[in-house]
């Protein structure tokens, strides 16, 4: 058997290094592909790292608390027949190559801006090829970086666009119509501006409702729907989260609000909270978020229902929900049409695409049939 390296993953284009905060395996353990082997913290989020290989753990190269660059050797997997001297040589050679490569300049793709009929839209495009493009639509209060665990993983053989909705990120802050229908119109305007005639749509939360509306109103523009913790299925929403997200301006008060998004609050980092505060301080951002919230959520209720739209969908549709979602109840996925495939992820909150990114990536990739 060959020696298999396990390295610091790259979660999002901006990630340069990570902290291995906890090992969940020991030397001598037999591990499976996809097993959660370590907890890693980045400047964006803390998350579990799933092993990319299977086999016997022969060496843990770094200790808990170590901060190392993306691609650094974390552990070595090899059969018992491989001698310790071979492991030592492999580690030495790997680290020498890593040190040599550290001086190389890495070009990181940057977001672009396009003028559309709905105003200025910022987006990040990765990948190329003949496959039908994918468009990733984030949820309320987020931006294109919400897909940092998914964007690159899906961009094989096709272009994948992640955009900032109007009122969010680097897009136009003046929101003409913040309803699901109005934001769906803006996404279609974006498709026109970047000359994408048909796309697979993946939407999270409010973005899921937007994607479903587009498939209903413009069925010729949609190849499939992957709806992650989507709005528009259950009548209720955690209004305390919406009010807290809009109203809190101090990190200490905002943090417990952000922690409602995930099943494991330890995933939320100080930088993650600060990123939200920085966005809310942008000119026009708070006004835009308030307008969008008023158009879609009021008194703990969702103003849009997309269940009928899904019943009439003519493309493959899947819904992915976390069973521990504290924002939109997972019961919203109950009783959907038989044509809709529902995936329920245990011990996952409102961010399945971040909390269980590898599983969500597998599910979305499986629906991309062209």
C-alpha positions in Angstrom: 0.0 0.0 0.0 1.2 3.5 -0.8 1.6 6.2 1.8 -1.4 8.6 1.9 -1.0 12.2 3.1 -3.8 14.1 4.9 -3.3 17.8 4.5 -4.8 21.1 5.8 -7.9 21.6 3.5 -8.7 24.8 1.6 -12.1 25.9 2.6 -12.8 28.8 0.4 -10.5 30.8 -1.9 -9.5 33.2 0.8 -8.3 30.6 3.3 -4.5 30.7 3.7 -4.1 28.8 7.0 -6.0 26.9 9.6 -5.7 26.0 13.3 -6.1 22.3 14.1 -8.0 22.8 17.3 -8.7 19.1 18.1 -7.8 15.6 16.9 -10.6 13.1 16.9 -8.3 10.2 16.0 -5.1 8.7 17.4 -2.1 7.0 15.9 -2.9 3.4 15.2 -6.6 4.1 14.5 -8.3 2.7 11.4 -10.2 5.5 9.7 -12.8 5.6 6.9 -13.2 8.0 4.1 -15.5 10.8 5.2 -14.9 10.2 8.9 -14.6 13.3 11.0 -11.0 13.2 12.1 -10.3 16.7 13.3 -11.7 20.1 14.2 -10.3 23.0 12.2 -10.8 26.7 12.8 -10.3 29.3 10.1 -10.8 33.1 10.2 -14.3 32.4 8.8 -15.7 29.4 10.6 -14.7 26.3 12.7 -15.7 23.0 11.3 -15.1 19.3 11.3 -12.6 17.9 8.8 -13.6 14.7 7.0 -10.8 12.3 6.0 -10.3 12.2 2.2 -8.7 8.7 2.6 -9.2 5.5 4.4 -6.6 3.3 6.2 -4.4 3.1 9.2 -3.2 6.3 10.9 0.6 5.9 11.2 1.6 9.5 12.1 0.0 12.7 13.4 2.4 15.3 12.2 1.1 18.4 13.9 -0.3 19.0 17.4 -3.5 20.4 18.7 -3.4 24.2 18.6 -0.9 24.4 15.7 -1.5 26.9 13.0 -0.3 25.7 9.6 -0.8 26.8 5.9 -3.3 25.2 3.5 -1.7 22.1 2.1 0.5 21.4 5.1 0.9 17.8 6.2 -1.4 16.9 9.1 -1.2 13.1 9.2 0.0 10.1 7.3 -2.0 7.0 6.5 -0.3 3.7 5.5 -0.5 0.0 6.0 1.4 -1.8 8.8 3.8 -3.2 6.2 5.3 0.3 5.6 8.3 0.8 7.9 8.8 3.7 10.3 11.9 4.8 8.3 9.7 5.1 5.2 7.2 7.2 7.1 10.0 9.5 8.3 11.4 9.9 4.8 7.9 10.7 3.4 7.3 13.4 6.0 10.7 15.0 5.5 10.3 15.1 1.7 6.7 16.4 1.9 7.7 19.2 4.2 10.7 20.1 2.0 8.4 20.3 -1.0 6.0 22.4 1.0 8.7 24.9 2.0 9.9 25.2 -1.6 6.3 25.8 -2.9 5.7 28.5 -0.2 7.5 31.1 -2.3 5.3 30.6 -5.4 2.7 33.3 -6.1 -0.9 32.0 -6.1 -3.5 33.9 -8.1 -6.8 33.8 -6.3 -9.9 34.5 -8.4 -11.6 37.7 -7.4 -15.3 38.7 -7.4 -16.6 40.7 -10.4 -19.3 43.3 -10.8 -21.9 43.4 -13.6 -24.6 46.0 -14.3 -28.0 44.4 -14.7 -31.6 45.5 -15.2 -31.9 45.2 -11.4 -28.8 47.2 -10.7 -25.2 46.3 -9.8 -24.6 42.7 -8.9 -21.3 41.3 -7.5 -20.5 37.7 -8.2 -17.7 35.2 -8.1 -17.3 32.7 -11.0 -15.2 29.5 -10.8 -14.8 26.7 -13.3 -15.3 26.3 -17.0 -16.5 23.6 -19.4 -19.5 22.5 -21.4 -21.6 21.5 -18.4 -24.7 23.5 -17.7 -23.7 26.3 -15.3 -24.6 26.3 -11.6 -25.8 29.4 -9.8 -25.6 29.6 -6.0 -28.1 31.9 -4.2 -27.3 32.7 -0.6 -29.8 33.5 2.2 -30.9 36.5 4.2 -28.0 38.6 5.5 -25.3 36.7 3.8 -23.3 36.9 0.5 -21.5 34.8 -2.1 -18.9 33.7 0.5 -21.6 31.6 2.2 -20.7 28.9 -0.4 -17.0 28.8 0.5 -17.2 25.0 1.2 -19.2 24.3 -2.0 -18.2 26.6 -4.8 -14.9 25.1 -5.9 -16.1 21.5 -5.2 -18.9 21.9 -7.8 -16.9 23.7 -10.4 -15.6 20.7 -12.3 -16.4 20.8 -16.0 -18.8 23.7 -15.7 -19.0 27.4 -14.6 -20.4 28.0 -11.1 -21.6 31.5 -10.2 -22.1 32.7 -6.6 -23.8 36.1 -6.5 -24.6 38.7 -3.9 -28.3 39.3 -3.9 -29.5 43.0 -4.1 -29.1 44.6 -0.7 -26.2 42.2 0.2 -22.5 42.1 0.0 -21.1 44.1 -2.8 -24.3 44.4 -4.8 -26.7 47.3 -5.2 -28.0 48.4 -1.7 -31.1 50.1 -3.0 -33.7 47.3 -3.1 -36.7 48.1 -5.4 -38.6 44.9 -4.4 -37.3 42.8 -1.6 -39.9 40.1 -1.8 -39.1 36.6 -3.1 -40.6 37.5 -6.4 -38.7 40.7 -6.7 -35.4 39.1 -5.8 -36.1 36.3 -8.2 -36.5 38.9 -11.0 -33.1 40.3 -10.0 -31.5 36.9 -10.3 -32.9 36.4 -13.7 -31.6 39.8 -14.7 -28.2 38.6 -13.5 -28.5 35.5 -15.7 -29.2 37.7 -18.6 -26.3 40.0 -17.9 -23.8 37.1 -17.7 -25.4 35.3 -20.7 -26.5 32.2 -18.9 -29.6 31.0 -20.6 -30.2 27.9 -18.4 -28.7 26.9 -15.0 -28.8 24.5 -12.2 -30.0 26.5 -9.2 -28.9 25.9 -5.6 -30.4 28.2 -3.0 -30.1 28.4 0.8 -32.9 29.7 3.0 -34.3 32.8 1.4 -32.2 31.9 -1.6 -34.0 28.5 -1.8 -37.4 30.2 -2.0 -36.0 32.5 -4.8 -34.7 29.5 -6.7 -38.0 27.8 -6.5 -39.9 30.9 -7.6 -37.6 31.2 -10.7 -38.2 27.6 -11.6 -42.0 28.3 -11.4 -42.0 31.6 -13.2 -39.2 30.9 -15.7 -39.1 27.1 -16.1 -37.0 27.3 -19.3 -34.1 28.9 -17.4 -33.7 26.1 -14.8 -32.1 22.7 -15.2 -32.5 21.5 -11.6 -33.2 22.8 -8.0 -31.2 22.0 -4.9 -32.9 23.8 -2.0 -30.9 23.9 1.2 -32.9 24.7 4.4 -35.3 26.6 2.1 -37.7 29.3 3.1 -41.2 29.1 1.6 -42.1 25.6 2.8 -43.2 26.1 6.4 -45.4 29.0 7.5 -43.2 29.9 10.5 -39.8 31.4 11.1 -37.7 32.2 14.2 -38.6 35.9 14.4 -36.2 36.3 17.3 -33.4 35.5 15.0 -34.5 38.0 12.4 -35.0 40.8 15.0 -31.7 40.0 16.7 -29.8 39.9 13.4 -31.2 43.3 12.4 -31.1 45.0 15.8 -27.9 43.9 17.5 -24.8 46.0 16.9 -22.4 44.6 19.4 -20.5 41.4 19.0 -21.3 40.1 22.5 -25.1 40.5 21.8 -24.9 39.3 18.2 -23.0 36.1 18.8 -25.8 34.1 20.4 -28.0 35.2 17.5 -25.5 33.9 15.0 -25.1 30.7 17.0 -28.8 29.9 16.3 -27.8 29.1 12.8 -25.8 26.0 13.6 -26.4 22.8 15.6 -22.9 23.2 17.3 -22.3 26.7 18.5 -18.6 26.2 18.6 -18.6 26.5 14.8 -19.2 30.2 15.2 -15.9 32.2 15.4 -15.3 35.8 16.5 -14.3 36.6 12.9 -17.6 35.2 11.6 -19.5 37.6 14.0 -17.3 40.5 13.1 -17.9 39.9 9.4 -21.6 40.3 9.9 -21.1 43.5 11.8 -18.8 44.9 9.1 -21.5 44.2 6.5 -24.2 45.8 8.5 -22.1 49.0 8.8 -21.9 49.5 5.1 -23.9 52.4 3.8 -27.4 51.3 3.0 -27.0 47.7 4.2 -29.2 47.9 7.4 -31.9 49.7 5.4 -31.8 47.1 2.7 -31.9 44.2 5.2 -34.8 45.8 7.0 -36.8 46.2 3.8 -36.1 42.6 2.7 -37.1 41.2 6.1 -40.3 43.3 6.1 -41.2 41.9 2.6 -40.6 38.3 3.5 -41.0 37.8 7.3 -43.5 39.3 9.7 -44.7 38.3 13.1 -42.9 35.0 13.0 -44.5 34.1 9.6 -43.1 33.7 6.1 -45.0 35.7 3.5 -44.2 33.5 0.6 -45.3 29.8 0.1 -43.5 27.8 -2.6 -45.1 24.4 -2.0 -47.5 24.8 -5.0 -44.5 25.9 -7.1 -42.6 22.7 -6.3 -45.7 20.6 -7.1 -45.6 21.9 -10.6 -41.8 21.7 -11.1 -40.8 19.9 -14.3 -37.1 19.6 -13.4 -35.3 17.4 -10.7 -35.8 18.9 -7.3 -34.2 18.1 -4.0 -34.6 19.6 -0.6 -31.9 19.3 2.0 -32.7 20.2 5.6 -31.0 20.0 9.0 -33.1 18.2 11.6 -31.8 20.6 14.3 -32.7 23.8 12.3 -33.6 26.6 14.8 -34.5 29.1 12.1 -36.9 27.3 9.7 -38.5 24.1 11.1 -37.3 20.9 9.3 -41.0 19.9 9.3 -41.4 22.3 6.4 -40.1 19.4 4.3 -42.9 17.1 5.4 -45.6 16.3 2.8 -43.8 17.6 -0.2 -44.8 16.1 -3.6 -43.4 12.7 -4.4 -41.4 14.2 -7.2 -39.3 16.1 -4.6 -36.4 14.2 -3.0 -35.9 15.1 0.6 -32.7 14.6 2.5 -32.7 15.1 6.3 -29.3 15.5 8.0 -29.1 14.6 11.6 -27.3 17.0 14.1 -27.4 19.8 11.5 -28.9 23.2 11.9 -29.8 25.9 9.4 -26.5 25.8 7.5 -26.2 22.2 6.0 -24.0 23.5 3.2 -21.4 24.5 5.8 -22.1 22.1 8.7 -22.0 19.0 6.4 -20.5 20.5 3.3 -19.1 17.2 1.9 -22.5 15.5 2.1 -24.3 18.5 0.5 -21.7 18.7 -2.2 -22.3 15.0 -3.0 -26.0 15.6 -3.2 -25.8 18.6 -5.4 -23.2 17.1 -7.7 -25.5 14.0 -8.1 -28.3 16.2 -9.6 -26.1 17.9 -12.1 -26.8 15.5 -15.0 -25.7 17.7 -17.9 
